């Protein structure tokens, strides 16, 4: 077993004696240890703060794009005033296809303040 620089690890076997499967999606591993019949992987959560890039207006829509984690799900929320306590969610969540994700909202309002939420 070996930890790779990208936070993933590989497992191999001698004479098919030990399992070689690594759970799908396992990442952000900072340390690994193993015994005859077990493996321990310590995972560090991402300290990722998404940042909205400059929104653009196109065809009556406000288009947002931001740096993203591929495969992760984001939710864009808004409220008409910063004095409001509750955020309203746009109708659909966004799964990032690659390192940039986008969302849009129809321009049919006077004021809106937006926040982006990275879902677990």
N, C-alpha and C positions, 0 to 999 in steps of 0.2 A: 504494500500500500504506500502511496506517495501523495503528498500535498503539492498541488501545482500553484504557480504564481497567480493564476486568475481566480483562486478561491475554490476550485474544484479539486477532486482527487481521483486517483485511479486505484483499482484493486486488481491484483493478478493472483494466480494460484500455481502451485507446484503439483503436478500429477492430478489435477482436478480435485484437490483435497479441500479447498476453501471456496466459498462463494465469490464470484467476481462481479456481481451486479451492484451498481451504485444507484441509489434511488433517483428517479428522474426529477430534475429541477433543483437538486441539492447544490447550493452555491454559497458563497461568502464564508467558506470554512476557513478558520484561522488556526486550527490544530486538530490532529487526528491521533488516535491510539488504537491498537488492536490486540486481541488475545487469540486463543485458539478458535473460539466460537463467537466472538463479538467484535464490533467496531464502534468506537466513540468518535463522533465528529462535533467539534465545538464551532458553532455558527455565530457570526457577528451580524446583527441587523444592519441594514443599510442606513447610513446617516445621509439621506438624500433630500435636498430641499428643491423641489421643482420651481423654476422661475419662468413666469410668462414672458414671452417675447412680445414685441410691439404688435398689438392687434391691428388688423387691416380690415377695411370695409370693401366688400366685393359683392356685387349683385344683390344688394339689400341685406347682406349678412355680415356680421362681425366675425372675422376669422382669427382664432387664436392658434399659435403653435408654440411648443416648448420642448426643451431637451427632455428625453424620456428614457425609461428603462424598457428595452424591448420585451414584449409579452406581459408587462404589468398593466393594471387597469387604473384609469384615472376618472374622476368625476368633477365636472365643472359646475360650480354653484354660483348663485347671484343673490343680491338683495338690492332694493331700490334706494336704500339709505343706510349709511353706516350706523345710524341710531337703532335700526332694526336688530333684534337679537337672533332671529332664525334666518338661515340661508335656504333658498329654494334651489332644488336640483334641476339641471337641464334634463330632458327626457331620457337620454341614453348615456351609458358609461362608454369610455373610450379605451380600447386595448391598443397599446402602442405597437405598431407594426415593426418599428426599428428605433433608432436613436432620437427621432423626432415624432411628436404626436400633434394632431390638430383637432380642433373642435370649432363649431360655429353656432351662432345664435342670431336669429332674425332681428334686424334693427327695427323694432316696433315699440320703442320705449323712450322715455325722456332721460332718465338716469339709471344706471346699473353699476354695481360694484361686484367684481368677480373674485372668487378664490378657487384654487385648484387643489383637489384632494387626491393623494396617492392611496389607493385602497390596499388593504393587507392581502 
